[in-house]
Amino acid sequence: MNPPVLAQASEMHDTNVEAAAALGVSAGGFAKACKRHGIESPAERKKRIYREKRASWMLGPLRRMRALLSRTERVIQSAEWDEHQEIKWADERSRT
């Protein structure tokens, strides 16, 4: 098959089955020809788009988790500092 024809059919159609039917070949043959010539088939395009969307969906929860962890660390450090101050003040009171 001619690579420009494969590329055009791949861009025009939403599925490998539709593109293969337009060219008069089997869906598997169309997918193999696309892979052989380095052309993104409709199925591969859908997978890529899904991966990209999933990656962007995951950024929100990761940012929230990082923010929560940093707040938690600040609270723990603050509590440790307060505990240290209380011990220091208790020592000062006991000396006087």
Residue, then its C-alpha position, 0 to 999 in steps of 0.5 A: m500500500n502507498p504510505p500517503v494513501l495510508a496516512q490519508a485514510s488514517e486521518m479521515h477515519d475514526t477506526n481501523v475497520e472504517a479505514a480498512a474498508a475504505l481501502g478494501v483491505s482487512a483491518g489487521g492488514f491496515a494496522k500492520a501496514c500503518k505500523r510498517h510505514g510509521i503511520e499512526s493508525p486511528a486505534e493508536r491515535k485513540k490510545r495516545i489521546y487517552r494516555e495524554k488525557r489520563a496524564s493530565w487528570m493525574l496532575g490535579p490529585l498529585r498537586r493536591m497530595r503534595a500540598l497536603l503533605s507540605r501542610t502536614e509537614r509544617v504542622i508537625q514541625s510547628a508542633e515539635w517547635d511548640e513542644h520544644q518551647e514548652i520544655k524550655w519554658a518548664d526548665e526556666r521555671s524550675r530553675t527560678 
